[in-house]
């Protein structure tokens, strides 16, 4: 039922995805030192929080 609900259909109609390049630019700026990994059809970010020194 949810896949045909008006809110879900509105979401699908307006949804937009970042390109891989834009994803890396936006999230790379937020998560300094992160590296990116291709996961088949998906693109992942790997980041480790630095210990406070």
N, CA, C and O atoms as a Tripos MOL2 file, in Angstrom:
@<TRIPOS>MOLECULE
protein
  212   211    53     0     0
PROTEIN
NO_CHARGES

@<TRIPOS>ATOM
      1 N           0.8140   -1.1890    0.0000 N.3       1 UNK1
      2 CA          0.0000    0.0000    0.0000 C.3       1 UNK1
      3 C           0.8680    1.2680    0.0000 C.2       1 UNK1
      4 O           0.5300    2.2630   -0.6410 O.2       1 UNK1
      5 N           1.9920    1.2130    0.7300 N.am      2 UNK2
      6 CA          2.8180    2.4150    0.8110 C.3       2 UNK2
      7 C           3.4140    2.7880   -0.5440 C.2       2 UNK2
      8 O           3.6140    3.9720   -0.8140 O.2       2 UNK2
      9 N           3.7020    1.8090   -1.4030 N.am      3 UNK3
     10 CA          4.3080    2.0940   -2.7110 C.3       3 UNK3
     11 C           3.3660    2.8380   -3.6550 C.2       3 UNK3
     12 O           3.8070    3.3720   -4.6730 O.2       3 UNK3
     13 N           2.1080    2.8770   -3.3360 N.am      4 UNK4
     14 CA          1.1560    3.6200   -4.1620 C.3       4 UNK4
     15 C           0.5480    4.8050   -3.4070 C.2       4 UNK4
     16 O          -0.3770    5.4530   -3.8970 O.2       4 UNK4
     17 N           1.0710    5.0800   -2.2210 N.am      5 UNK5
     18 CA          0.5310    6.2050   -1.4470 C.3       5 UNK5
     19 C           0.9700    7.5290   -2.0790 C.2       5 UNK5
     20 O           2.0400    7.6030   -2.6840 O.2       5 UNK5
     21 N           0.1750    8.5390   -1.9460 N.am      6 UNK6
     22 CA          0.4680    9.8560   -2.5230 C.3       6 UNK6
     23 C           1.8060   10.4060   -2.0210 C.2       6 UNK6
     24 O           2.5920   10.8800   -2.8410 O.2       6 UNK6
     25 N           2.1070   10.3680   -0.7030 N.am      7 UNK7
     26 CA          3.4050   10.9030   -0.2580 C.3       7 UNK7
     27 C           4.5940   10.1720   -0.9000 C.2       7 UNK7
     28 O           5.5810   10.8110   -1.2650 O.2       7 UNK7
     29 N           4.5130    8.8730   -1.0390 N.am      8 UNK8
     30 CA          5.6020    8.1120   -1.6520 C.3       8 UNK8
     31 C           5.7430    8.4540   -3.1290 C.2       8 UNK8
     32 O           6.8590    8.6510   -3.6080 O.2       8 UNK8
     33 N           4.6440    8.5280   -3.8530 N.am      9 UNK9
     34 CA          4.6920    8.8750   -5.2700 C.3       9 UNK9
     35 C           5.2150   10.2970   -5.4760 C.2       9 UNK9
     36 O           5.9530   10.5490   -6.4290 O.2       9 UNK9
     37 N           4.8410   11.2290   -4.5950 N.am     10 UNK10
     38 CA          5.3650   12.5920   -4.6700 C.3      10 UNK10
     39 C           6.8780   12.5980   -4.4450 C.2      10 UNK10
     40 O           7.6160   13.3140   -5.1210 O.2      10 UNK10
     41 N           7.3160   11.8010   -3.4980 N.am     11 UNK11
     42 CA          8.7500   11.6840   -3.2170 C.3      11 UNK11
     43 C           9.4890   11.1620   -4.4550 C.2      11 UNK11
     44 O          10.5170   11.7210   -4.8390 O.2      11 UNK11
     45 N           8.9840   10.1140   -5.0730 N.am     12 UNK12
     46 CA          9.6310    9.5490   -6.2560 C.3      12 UNK12
     47 C           9.6910   10.5510   -7.4030 C.2      12 UNK12
     48 O          10.6840   10.6190   -8.1260 O.2      12 UNK12
     49 N           8.6410   11.3150   -7.5610 N.am     13 UNK13
     50 CA          8.5720   12.2820   -8.6610 C.3      13 UNK13
     51 C           9.5510   13.4350   -8.4650 C.2      13 UNK13
     52 O          10.0300   14.0080   -9.4440 O.2      13 UNK13
     53 N           9.8540   13.7830   -7.2250 N.am     14 UNK14
     54 CA         10.7120   14.9360   -6.9600 C.3      14 UNK14
     55 C          12.1300   14.5540   -6.5470 C.2      14 UNK14
     56 O          12.9830   15.4290   -6.3970 O.2      14 UNK14
     57 N          12.3900   13.2890   -6.3640 N.am     15 UNK15
     58 CA         13.6980   12.8380   -5.8880 C.3      15 UNK15
     59 C          14.7680   13.0970   -6.9400 C.2      15 UNK15
     60 O          14.5330   12.8940   -8.1320 O.2      15 UNK15
     61 N          15.9260   13.5360   -6.5110 N.am     16 UNK16
     62 CA         17.0570   13.6830   -7.4210 C.3      16 UNK16
     63 C          18.2970   13.1530   -6.7210 C.2      16 UNK16
     64 O          18.4220   13.2530   -5.5000 O.2      16 UNK16
     65 N          19.2010   12.5970   -7.4900 N.am     17 UNK17
     66 CA         20.3880   11.9790   -6.9330 C.3      17 UNK17
     67 C          21.6250   12.7770   -7.3260 C.2      17 UNK17
     68 O          21.6800   13.3740   -8.4020 O.2      17 UNK17
     69 N          22.6090   12.7780   -6.4460 N.am     18 UNK18
     70 CA         23.8750   13.4150   -6.7530 C.3      18 UNK18
     71 C          24.6710   12.5090   -7.6900 C.2      18 UNK18
     72 O          24.5840   11.2840   -7.6040 O.2      18 UNK18
     73 N          25.4380   13.1120   -8.5750 N.am     19 UNK19
     74 CA         26.3840   12.3260   -9.3640 C.3      19 UNK19
     75 C          27.4670   11.8320   -8.4050 C.2      19 UNK19
     76 O          27.5860   12.3450   -7.2920 O.2      19 UNK19
     77 N          28.2380   10.8650   -8.8130 N.am     20 UNK20
     78 CA         29.3210   10.3840   -7.9480 C.3      20 UNK20
     79 C          30.2960   11.5120   -7.6330 C.2      20 UNK20
     80 O          30.7640   11.6420   -6.5010 O.2      20 UNK20
     81 N          30.5940   12.3150   -8.6290 N.am     21 UNK21
     82 CA         31.5180   13.4370   -8.4300 C.3      21 UNK21
     83 C          30.9630   14.4230   -7.4030 C.2      21 UNK21
     84 O          31.6840   14.8610   -6.5070 O.2      21 UNK21
     85 N          29.6890   14.7680   -7.5320 N.am     22 UNK22
     86 CA         29.0570   15.7000   -6.6050 C.3      22 UNK22
     87 C          28.9480   15.0840   -5.2060 C.2      22 UNK22
     88 O          29.1580   15.7790   -4.2120 O.2      22 UNK22
     89 N          28.6240   13.8010   -5.1180 N.am     23 UNK23
     90 CA         28.5750   13.0780   -3.8370 C.3      23 UNK23
     91 C          29.9150   13.2020   -3.1200 C.2      23 UNK23
     92 O          29.9630   13.5160   -1.9310 O.2      23 UNK23
     93 N          31.0080   12.9540   -3.8510 N.am     24 UNK24
     94 CA         32.3380   13.0330   -3.2530 C.3      24 UNK24
     95 C          32.6830   14.4620   -2.8410 C.2      24 UNK24
     96 O          33.3150   14.6670   -1.8050 O.2      24 UNK24
     97 N          32.2820   15.4370   -3.6250 N.am     25 UNK25
     98 CA         32.5640   16.8330   -3.2830 C.3      25 UNK25
     99 C          31.8230   17.2380   -2.0110 C.2      25 UNK25
    100 O          32.4180   17.8010   -1.0920 O.2      25 UNK25
    101 N          30.5270   16.9490   -1.9630 N.am     26 UNK26
    102 CA         29.7030   17.3590   -0.8260 C.3      26 UNK26
    103 C          30.1060   16.6150    0.4530 C.2      26 UNK26
    104 O          30.3670   17.2400    1.4800 O.2      26 UNK26
    105 N          30.1550   15.2940    0.3870 N.am     27 UNK27
    106 CA         30.4290   14.5210    1.5950 C.3      27 UNK27
    107 C          31.9060   14.5080    1.9530 C.2      27 UNK27
    108 O          32.2550   14.3590    3.1240 O.2      27 UNK27
    109 N          32.7800   14.6630    0.9610 N.am     28 UNK28
    110 CA         34.2110   14.7770    1.2490 C.3      28 UNK28
    111 C          34.5310   16.0350    2.0280 C.2      28 UNK28
    112 O          35.4380   16.0330    2.8600 O.2      28 UNK28
    113 N          33.7930   17.1180    1.7710 N.am     29 UNK29
    114 CA         33.9940   18.3710    2.5080 C.3      29 UNK29
    115 C          33.5340   18.2430    3.9580 C.2      29 UNK29
    116 O          34.0950   18.8790    4.8500 O.2      29 UNK29
    117 N          32.5270   17.4330    4.1870 N.am     30 UNK30
    118 CA         31.9940   17.2530    5.5380 C.3      30 UNK30
    119 C          32.8050   16.2470    6.3370 C.2      30 UNK30
    120 O          33.0650   16.4530    7.5230 O.2      30 UNK30
    121 N          33.2020   15.1610    5.6910 N.am     31 UNK31
    122 CA         33.9360   14.0810    6.3580 C.3      31 UNK31
    123 C          35.3750   14.0840    5.8590 C.2      31 UNK31
    124 O          35.7480   13.2780    5.0060 O.2      31 UNK31
    125 N          36.1780   14.9970    6.3960 N.am     32 UNK32
    126 CA         37.5740   15.1350    5.9890 C.3      32 UNK32
    127 C          38.3250   13.8250    6.1920 C.2      32 UNK32
    128 O          38.1960   13.1740    7.2290 O.2      32 UNK32
    129 N          39.1110   13.4490    5.1850 N.am     33 UNK33
    130 CA         39.8920   12.2280    5.2660 C.3      33 UNK33
    131 C          39.1290   10.9840    4.8290 C.2      33 UNK33
    132 O          39.6710    9.8800    4.8680 O.2      33 UNK33
    133 N          37.8870   11.1530    4.4160 N.am     34 UNK34
    134 CA         37.0940    9.9990    3.9770 C.3      34 UNK34
    135 C          37.6110    9.4860    2.6430 C.2      34 UNK34
    136 O          38.2130   10.2300    1.8690 O.2      34 UNK34
    137 N          37.3730    8.2200    2.3830 N.am     35 UNK35
    138 CA         37.6280    7.7120    1.0380 C.3      35 UNK35
    139 C          36.3480    7.0640    0.5310 C.2      35 UNK35
    140 O          35.4800    6.6540    1.3000 O.2      35 UNK35
    141 N          36.2660    6.9890   -0.7610 N.am     36 UNK36
    142 CA         35.0390    6.5510   -1.4130 C.3      36 UNK36
    143 C          35.2800    5.2150   -2.0870 C.2      36 UNK36
    144 O          36.3770    4.9260   -2.5660 O.2      36 UNK36
    145 N          34.2430    4.4190   -2.1120 N.am     37 UNK37
    146 CA         34.3610    3.0550   -2.5990 C.3      37 UNK37
    147 C          33.1580    2.7170   -3.4670 C.2      37 UNK37
    148 O          32.0140    2.9720   -3.0930 O.2      37 UNK37
    149 N          33.4350    2.1400   -4.6270 N.am     38 UNK38
    150 CA         32.3400    1.6800   -5.4860 C.3      38 UNK38
    151 C          31.8360    0.3550   -4.9610 C.2      38 UNK38
    152 O          32.6210   -0.5450   -4.6610 O.2      38 UNK38
    153 N          30.5300    0.2390   -4.8500 N.am     39 UNK39
    154 CA         29.8790   -0.9510   -4.3110 C.3      39 UNK39
    155 C          28.8570   -1.4550   -5.3260 C.2      39 UNK39
    156 O          27.6580   -1.4860   -5.0490 O.2      39 UNK39
    157 N          29.3330   -1.8420   -6.4840 N.am     40 UNK40
    158 CA         28.4120   -2.2400   -7.5390 C.3      40 UNK40
    159 C          27.6840   -1.0170   -8.0510 C.2      40 UNK40
    160 O          28.3130   -0.0930   -8.5670 O.2      40 UNK40
    161 N          26.3650   -0.9960   -7.9170 N.am     41 UNK41
    162 CA         25.5720    0.1370   -8.3800 C.3      41 UNK41
    163 C          25.5990    1.3040   -7.3890 C.2      41 UNK41
    164 O          25.1730    2.4080   -7.7290 O.2      41 UNK41
    165 N          26.0870    1.0750   -6.1810 N.am     42 UNK42
    166 CA         26.1050    2.1040   -5.1360 C.3      42 UNK42
    167 C          27.5130    2.6790   -4.9840 C.2      42 UNK42
    168 O          28.4850    2.1210   -5.4920 O.2      42 UNK42
    169 N          27.6000    3.7770   -4.2920 N.am     43 UNK43
    170 CA         28.8690    4.4500   -4.0380 C.3      43 UNK43
    171 C          28.9220    4.7110   -2.5420 C.2      43 UNK43
    172 O          28.0100    5.3280   -1.9920 O.2      43 UNK43
    173 N          29.9690    4.2520   -1.8770 N.am     44 UNK44
    174 CA         30.0270    4.3680   -0.4300 C.3      44 UNK44
    175 C          31.1280    5.2980    0.0480 C.2      44 UNK44
    176 O          32.0760    5.5920   -0.6800 O.2      44 UNK44
    177 N          30.9850    5.7480    1.2710 N.am     45 UNK45
    178 CA         31.9490    6.6050    1.9340 C.3      45 UNK45
    179 C          32.4440    5.8560    3.1630 C.2      45 UNK45
    180 O          31.6540    5.3060    3.9300 O.2      45 UNK45
    181 N          33.7620    5.8400    3.3400 N.am     46 UNK46
    182 CA         34.3580    5.2310    4.5270 C.3      46 UNK46
    183 C          35.1080    6.3330    5.2610 C.2      46 UNK46
    184 O          35.9620    7.0100    4.6880 O.2      46 UNK46
    185 N          34.7780    6.5040    6.5360 N.am     47 UNK47
    186 CA         35.3820    7.5800    7.3290 C.3      47 UNK47
    187 C          35.5740    7.0870    8.7400 C.2      47 UNK47
    188 O          34.7040    6.4260    9.3060 O.2      47 UNK47
    189 N          36.7090    7.4110    9.2970 N.am     48 UNK48
    190 CA         36.9800    7.0760   10.6960 C.3      48 UNK48
    191 C          37.2010    8.3750   11.4690 C.2      48 UNK48
    192 O          38.0300    9.2080   11.1050 O.2      48 UNK48
    193 N          36.4500    8.5140   12.5200 N.am     49 UNK49
    194 CA         36.5980    9.7020   13.3610 C.3      49 UNK49
    195 C          37.9600    9.6540   14.0330 C.2      49 UNK49
    196 O          38.3560    8.6240   14.5790 O.2      49 UNK49
    197 N          38.6660   10.7600   13.9910 N.am     50 UNK50
    198 CA         39.9670   10.8560   14.6380 C.3      50 UNK50
    199 C          39.7900   10.9860   16.1440 C.2      50 UNK50
    200 O          38.9030   11.6970   16.6160 O.2      50 UNK50
    201 N          40.6370   10.3000   16.8880 N.am     51 UNK51
    202 CA         40.5970   10.4150   18.3470 C.3      51 UNK51
    203 C          41.0200   11.8140   18.7480 C.2      51 UNK51
    204 O          41.9100   12.4010   18.1320 O.2      51 UNK51
    205 N          40.3870   12.3460   19.7760 N.am     52 UNK52
    206 CA         40.7740   13.6690   20.2750 C.3      52 UNK52
    207 C          42.1540   13.5850   20.8910 C.2      52 UNK52
    208 O          42.4270   12.7150   21.7180 O.2      52 UNK52
    209 N          43.0140   14.4860   20.4850 N.am     53 UNK53
    210 CA         44.3760   14.4690   21.0380 C.3      53 UNK53
    211 C          44.6640   15.7090   21.8000 C.2      53 UNK53
    212 O          45.7630   15.8650   22.3330 O.2      53 UNK53
@<TRIPOS>BOND
     1     1     2 1
     2     2     3 1
     3     3     4 2
     4     3     5 am
     5     5     6 1
     6     6     7 1
     7     7     8 2
     8     7     9 am
     9     9    10 1
    10    10    11 1
    11    11    12 2
    12    11    13 am
    13    13    14 1
    14    14    15 1
    15    15    16 2
    16    15    17 am
    17    17    18 1
    18    18    19 1
    19    19    20 2
    20    19    21 am
    21    21    22 1
    22    22    23 1
    23    23    24 2
    24    23    25 am
    25    25    26 1
    26    26    27 1
    27    27    28 2
    28    27    29 am
    29    29    30 1
    30    30    31 1
    31    31    32 2
    32    31    33 am
    33    33    34 1
    34    34    35 1
    35    35    36 2
    36    35    37 am
    37    37    38 1
    38    38    39 1
    39    39    40 2
    40    39    41 am
    41    41    42 1
    42    42    43 1
    43    43    44 2
    44    43    45 am
    45    45    46 1
    46    46    47 1
    47    47    48 2
    48    47    49 am
    49    49    50 1
    50    50    51 1
    51    51    52 2
    52    51    53 am
    53    53    54 1
    54    54    55 1
    55    55    56 2
    56    55    57 am
    57    57    58 1
    58    58    59 1
    59    59    60 2
    60    59    61 am
    61    61    62 1
    62    62    63 1
    63    63    64 2
    64    63    65 am
    65    65    66 1
    66    66    67 1
    67    67    68 2
    68    67    69 am
    69    69    70 1
    70    70    71 1
    71    71    72 2
    72    71    73 am
    73    73    74 1
    74    74    75 1
    75    75    76 2
    76    75    77 am
    77    77    78 1
    78    78    79 1
    79    79    80 2
    80    79    81 am
    81    81    82 1
    82    82    83 1
    83    83    84 2
    84    83    85 am
    85    85    86 1
    86    86    87 1
    87    87    88 2
    88    87    89 am
    89    89    90 1
    90    90    91 1
    91    91    92 2
    92    91    93 am
    93    93    94 1
    94    94    95 1
    95    95    96 2
    96    95    97 am
    97    97    98 1
    98    98    99 1
    99    99   100 2
   100    99   101 am
   101   101   102 1
   102   102   103 1
   103   103   104 2
   104   103   105 am
   105   105   106 1
   106   106   107 1
   107   107   108 2
   108   107   109 am
   109   109   110 1
   110   110   111 1
   111   111   112 2
   112   111   113 am
   113   113   114 1
   114   114   115 1
   115   115   116 2
   116   115   117 am
   117   117   118 1
   118   118   119 1
   119   119   120 2
   120   119   121 am
   121   121   122 1
   122   122   123 1
   123   123   124 2
   124   123   125 am
   125   125   126 1
   126   126   127 1
   127   127   128 2
   128   127   129 am
   129   129   130 1
   130   130   131 1
   131   131   132 2
   132   131   133 am
   133   133   134 1
   134   134   135 1
   135   135   136 2
   136   135   137 am
   137   137   138 1
   138   138   139 1
   139   139   140 2
   140   139   141 am
   141   141   142 1
   142   142   143 1
   143   143   144 2
   144   143   145 am
   145   145   146 1
   146   146   147 1
   147   147   148 2
   148   147   149 am
   149   149   150 1
   150   150   151 1
   151   151   152 2
   152   151   153 am
   153   153   154 1
   154   154   155 1
   155   155   156 2
   156   155   157 am
   157   157   158 1
   158   158   159 1
   159   159   160 2
   160   159   161 am
   161   161   162 1
   162   162   163 1
   163   163   164 2
   164   163   165 am
   165   165   166 1
   166   166   167 1
   167   167   168 2
   168   167   169 am
   169   169   170 1
   170   170   171 1
   171   171   172 2
   172   171   173 am
   173   173   174 1
   174   174   175 1
   175   175   176 2
   176   175   177 am
   177   177   178 1
   178   178   179 1
   179   179   180 2
   180   179   181 am
   181   181   182 1
   182   182   183 1
   183   183   184 2
   184   183   185 am
   185   185   186 1
   186   186   187 1
   187   187   188 2
   188   187   189 am
   189   189   190 1
   190   190   191 1
   191   191   192 2
   192   191   193 am
   193   193   194 1
   194   194   195 1
   195   195   196 2
   196   195   197 am
   197   197   198 1
   198   198   199 1
   199   199   200 2
   200   199   201 am
   201   201   202 1
   202   202   203 1
   203   203   204 2
   204   203   205 am
   205   205   206 1
   206   206   207 1
   207   207   208 2
   208   207   209 am
   209   209   210 1
   210   210   211 1
   211   211   212 2
@<TRIPOS>SUBSTRUCTURE
     1 UNK1         2 RESIDUE 1 A UNK
     2 UNK2         6 RESIDUE 1 A UNK
     3 UNK3        10 RESIDUE 1 A UNK
     4 UNK4        14 RESIDUE 1 A UNK
     5 UNK5        18 RESIDUE 1 A UNK
     6 UNK6        22 RESIDUE 1 A UNK
     7 UNK7        26 RESIDUE 1 A UNK
     8 UNK8        30 RESIDUE 1 A UNK
     9 UNK9        34 RESIDUE 1 A UNK
    10 UNK10       38 RESIDUE 1 A UNK
    11 UNK11       42 RESIDUE 1 A UNK
    12 UNK12       46 RESIDUE 1 A UNK
    13 UNK13       50 RESIDUE 1 A UNK
    14 UNK14       54 RESIDUE 1 A UNK
    15 UNK15       58 RESIDUE 1 A UNK
    16 UNK16       62 RESIDUE 1 A UNK
    17 UNK17       66 RESIDUE 1 A UNK
    18 UNK18       70 RESIDUE 1 A UNK
    19 UNK19       74 RESIDUE 1 A UNK
    20 UNK20       78 RESIDUE 1 A UNK
    21 UNK21       82 RESIDUE 1 A UNK
    22 UNK22       86 RESIDUE 1 A UNK
    23 UNK23       90 RESIDUE 1 A UNK
    24 UNK24       94 RESIDUE 1 A UNK
    25 UNK25       98 RESIDUE 1 A UNK
    26 UNK26      102 RESIDUE 1 A UNK
    27 UNK27      106 RESIDUE 1 A UNK
    28 UNK28      110 RESIDUE 1 A UNK
    29 UNK29      114 RESIDUE 1 A UNK
    30 UNK30      118 RESIDUE 1 A UNK
    31 UNK31      122 RESIDUE 1 A UNK
    32 UNK32      126 RESIDUE 1 A UNK
    33 UNK33      130 RESIDUE 1 A UNK
    34 UNK34      134 RESIDUE 1 A UNK
    35 UNK35      138 RESIDUE 1 A UNK
    36 UNK36      142 RESIDUE 1 A UNK
    37 UNK37      146 RESIDUE 1 A UNK
    38 UNK38      150 RESIDUE 1 A UNK
    39 UNK39      154 RESIDUE 1 A UNK
    40 UNK40      158 RESIDUE 1 A UNK
    41 UNK41      162 RESIDUE 1 A UNK
    42 UNK42      166 RESIDUE 1 A UNK
    43 UNK43      170 RESIDUE 1 A UNK
    44 UNK44      174 RESIDUE 1 A UNK
    45 UNK45      178 RESIDUE 1 A UNK
    46 UNK46      182 RESIDUE 1 A UNK
    47 UNK47      186 RESIDUE 1 A UNK
    48 UNK48      190 RESIDUE 1 A UNK
    49 UNK49      194 RESIDUE 1 A UNK
    50 UNK50      198 RESIDUE 1 A UNK
    51 UNK51      202 RESIDUE 1 A UNK
    52 UNK52      206 RESIDUE 1 A UNK
    53 UNK53      210 RESIDUE 1 A UNK
